[in-house]
Amino acid sequence: MAYISIFSVIAISLIAIKILVDIFFIRSVAQDLRQKIDYPVLTASLLLYPFYIVPVGLLSLFSKKYNWKGRIVKKKRSLNSLFLILLMIFDI
């Protein structure tokens, strides 16, 4: 039998709980809006989401300016932006 660390078990359990809670929430909203849900696509997107949002969040830390609606916006460095990135990474 393969050795599985306690960290791996906890991480997989937390990911599974997050996916189940997200599916429950999205299902209730979809029922209110009378929309159908494609569960395989939803599950795949929930699994791929962290691999998308973490690099985008980390890259945004190093961006000094960006173009938004035709305007160039310059960012000020602050601890608030780092705090917001951490919130996005941990999906709080």
Backbone as a ProteinNet text record, in pm:
[ID]
protein_1_A
[PRIMARY]
MAYISIFSVIAISLIAIKILVDIFFIRSVAQDLRQKIDYPVLTASLLLYPFYIVPVGLLSLFSKKYNWKGRIVKKKRSLNSLFLILLMIFDI
[TERTIARY]
84.3	0	89	51.3	130.8	118	225.2	227.4	163	64.6	-1	16.2	74.3	98	-32.5	-32.1	-149.5	-180.7	-75.7	-96.4	-174.2	-141.3	-211.1	-357.5	-383.4	-522	-601	-541.1	-608.4	-632.1	-531.2	-544.2	-653.6	-654.8	-756.2	-894.4	-903.9	-1032	-1084.4	-995.7	-1037.8	-1081.3	-1009.9	-1047.7	-1183.4	-1205	-1333.4	-1447.2	-1424.9	-1528.1	-1558.7	-1455.3	-1476.2	-1557.1	-1525.1	-1597.9	-1744.2	-1768.8	-1906.4	-1986.5	-1925.4	-1994.1	-2021.8	-1923.6	-1943.8	-2056.2	-2057.6	-2162.4	-2298.7	-2307.5	-2433.8	-2482.3	-2392.6	-2428.5	-2469	-2389.6	-2419.5	-2549.9	-2575.2	-2700.4	-2820.7	-2810.9	-2923.6	-2948.1	-2840.4	-2855.7	-2912.9	-2864.9	-2914.1	-3062.3	-3105.9	-3248.2	-3331.9	-3283.6	-3355.7	-3366.3	-3261.4	-3259.1	-3312.9	-3357.3	-3410.7	-3311	-3187.7	-3081.3	-3037.6	-2994	-2940.7	-2790.3	-2738.2	-2595.2	-2534.6	-2421.4	-2344.3	-2240	-2270.6	-2187.4	-2044.9	-2019.7	-1879.9	-1798	-1858.4	-1788.1	-1766.9	-1867.8	-1855.3	-1744.7	-1741.2	-1638	-1499	-1486.6	-1356.1	-1312.6	-1405.9	-1367.9	-1330.4	-1397.3	-1362.3	-1224.8	-1188.5	-1055.8	-945.2	-974	-872.9	-859.6	-959.2	-960.4	-835.9	-790.5	-671.5	-546.2	-536	-418.8	-422.7	-538.4	-551.9	-533.8	-600.6	-605.7	-474.2	-402.9	-277.4	-172.8	-146	-49.1	-94.4	-222.4	-272.1	-254.7	-286.8	-270.2	-125	-37	105.3	161.6	120.9	168.8	120.1	2	-49.3	31.8	103	188.9	304.2	347.1	464.6	429.6	303.7	260.5	254.9	317.2	317.5	209.1	170.7	62	-6.8	-130.7	-207.4	-306	-357.7	-451.3	-591.8	-682.7	-819.5	-914.8	-999.4	-1095	-1025.4	-910.7	-838.5	-757.9	-755.4	-678.3	-563.6	-454.1	-341.1	-353.5	-356.8	-371.6	-239.5	-185.9	-62.6	-99.6	-39	-68.6	26.2	-28	54.3	79.2	196.5	229.5	177	108.9	61.5	41.8	27.6	0.2	-141.1	-231.3	-367.7	-371.7	-289.8	-291.4	-237.9	-136.9	-85.4	-190.7	-261.7	-367.9	-479.1	-517.5	-621.5	-576.8	-449.3	-397.5	-402.5	-364.9	-371.3	-514.6	-610.7	-750.8	-793.8	-746.7	-781.7	-718.9	-594.9	-525.1	-594.8	-629.9	-690.6	-842	-898.6	-1041.9	-1126.2	-1096	-1169.4	-1288.6
-118	0	124.5	221.8	343.6	430.2	497.9	587.1	719.9	762.9	891.5	973.2	1091.4	1174.4	1235.3	1274.5	1336	1468.5	1538.5	1664.1	1639.5	1533.9	1501.2	1469.9	1395.2	1359.5	1485.5	1573.7	1697.3	1785.9	1799.9	1884.2	1832	1703.2	1644.6	1658.3	1640.4	1655.2	1798	1895.8	2035.2	2072.3	2023.5	2050.7	1987.7	1865	1797.1	1871.5	1918.1	1993.4	2123.3	2192.5	2317.3	2293.2	2188.6	2159	2127.1	2048.8	2014.4	2137.3	2224.8	2346.7	2436.9	2451	2532.1	2475.7	2345	2283	2304.3	2287	2308.7	2451.7	2548.8	2689.4	2722	2677.8	2707.2	2640	2520.1	2451	2528.7	2580.1	2655.3	2785.9	2853.2	2975.7	2942.9	2835.3	2796	2759.1	2695.4	2662.4	2789.3	2887	3013.3	3084.3	3072.8	3137.8	3048	2927.4	2827.9	2797	2770.8	2736.3	2592.8	2526.6	2391.2	2398.6	2300.9	2296.3	2175.1	2197.2	2087.6	2048.5	1945.4	1910.5	1869.5	1794.9	1764.5	1890.7	1985	2110.2	2191.3	2196.5	2269.8	2211.1	2078.8	2013.7	2039.6	2029.8	2056.4	2200.7	2294.7	2434.9	2461.6	2394.2	2411.1	2352.3	2245.3	2186.2	2269.2	2331.9	2409.7	2552.5	2601.7	2739.4	2778.7	2699.4	2741.9	2754.6	2672.3	2677.7	2799.3	2861.4	2984	3106.9	3109	3229.7	3256.8	3154.3	3175.6	3245.5	3198.5	3271.4	3413.3	3432.6	3567	3658.4	3608.9	3688.8	3723.3	3625.4	3651.5	3747.1	3733.4	3825.1	3967.6	3981.1	4115.7	4188.7	4114.2	4178.7	4254.8	4208	4265.7	4365	4382.6	4477.5	4617.1	4713.8	4850.3	4934.9	4900.9	4973.2	4878.7	4911.1	4829	4917.1	4864.1	4935.2	4883.1	4974.1	4934.8	5036.5	4990.7	5074.2	5190.4	5160.5	5261.9	5359.1	5339.4	5427.9	5349.6	5416.5	5353.2	5383.2	5277.8	5290.9	5251	5337.5	5307.4	5263.1	5153.1	5098.2	5154.6	5177.7	5212.5	5084.9	5069.7	4952.7	4971.5	4871.8	4876.7	4735.5	4724	4593.6	4547.6	4641.8	4604.3	4517.5	4551.1	4470.9	4330.9	4318.8	4187.1	4108	4174.4	4109.2	4059.6	4140.7	4099.4	3981.1	3978.8	3865.3	3738.6	3747.7	3630.4	3582.3	3675.2	3636	3562.1	3610.1	3542.8	3405.5	3394.6	3265.6	3162	3201.6	3106.1	3103	3182.1	3179	3193	3296.3	3321.5	3410.2
0	0	0	-80.7	-94.9	30.1	61.7	177.2	138.3	215.1	193.1	320.4	306.3	424.2	474.2	599.2	659.4	590.7	545.2	472.8	343.7	272.3	147.7	174.5	278.5	313.4	349.1	426.9	465.9	344.1	258.7	139.4	47.3	21.2	-66.7	-3.1	127.4	196	187	207.3	198.3	57.5	-42	-180.9	-211.4	-165.2	-188	-119.4	3.2	74.6	1.9	-45.5	-118.1	-245	-318.5	-441.8	-410.5	-306.5	-270.6	-227.5	-149.9	-107.2	-227.5	-317.1	-437.2	-523.9	-542.7	-624.2	-559.2	-428.6	-358.3	-376.4	-359.9	-373.7	-517.7	-614.5	-754.3	-796.5	-745.8	-778.4	-725.2	-602.5	-546.9	-624.1	-664.1	-743.3	-881.2	-942.5	-1074	-1069.4	-961.6	-947.7	-936	-861.9	-849.9	-984.2	-1064.7	-1196.3	-1307.8	-1271.4	-1365.4	-1477.6	-1437.5	-1531.1	-1507.1	-1614.4	-1600.6	-1578.6	-1507.5	-1477.5	-1546.7	-1612.1	-1670.2	-1564.9	-1486.8	-1371.8	-1407.8	-1516.2	-1550.1	-1581.2	-1652	-1683	-1555.9	-1470.5	-1344.2	-1257.4	-1245.1	-1164	-1221.6	-1353.5	-1417.2	-1393.4	-1404.7	-1384.4	-1238.9	-1144.8	-1003.8	-972.4	-1043	-1022.1	-1086.7	-1200.8	-1272	-1219.4	-1148.9	-1100.5	-1021.1	-923.8	-848.3	-935.2	-1038.5	-1125.8	-1217.9	-1228.9	-1307.2	-1218.3	-1105.2	-1023.7	-949.9	-910.7	-837.9	-925.7	-1048.4	-1131.1	-1165.4	-1192.3	-1223.3	-1102.3	-984.4	-863.6	-836.2	-854.2	-831.7	-935.6	-1060.6	-1164.1	-1140.2	-1082.5	-1056.5	-950	-866.2	-767	-831.8	-949.1	-1013.3	-1123.5	-1152.2	-1254.3	-1193.7	-1260.8	-1209.5	-1273.9	-1395.6	-1461.6	-1558.8	-1588.5	-1680.6	-1755.5	-1864.2	-1948.3	-1919.1	-1883.6	-1852.5	-1914.7	-2004.6	-2076.5	-2146.6	-2205.3	-2281.3	-2197.3	-2066.6	-1978.7	-1917.1	-1896.5	-1828.9	-1680.4	-1601.8	-1457	-1392.6	-1309	-1236.1	-1096.1	-1054.2	-921.7	-817.8	-700.3	-585.9	-507.6	-455.8	-375	-233.6	-184.8	-47.4	3.4	133.4	192	161.2	130.5	97	-28.1	-129.1	-251.2	-224	-140.2	-104.6	-28.1	62.2	138.2	45.7	-52.6	-147.2	-231.6	-270	-347.4	-263.5	-137.6	-50.2	-33.5	-25.5	-17.9	-144.1	-260.3	-386.1	-391.7	-348.3	-356.6	-269.1	-148.2	-56.6	-66.9	-160.6	-192.7	-67.3	10.7	135.9	105.6
[MASK]
++++++++++++++++++++++++++++++++++++++++++++++++++++++++++++++++++++++++++++++++++++++++++++

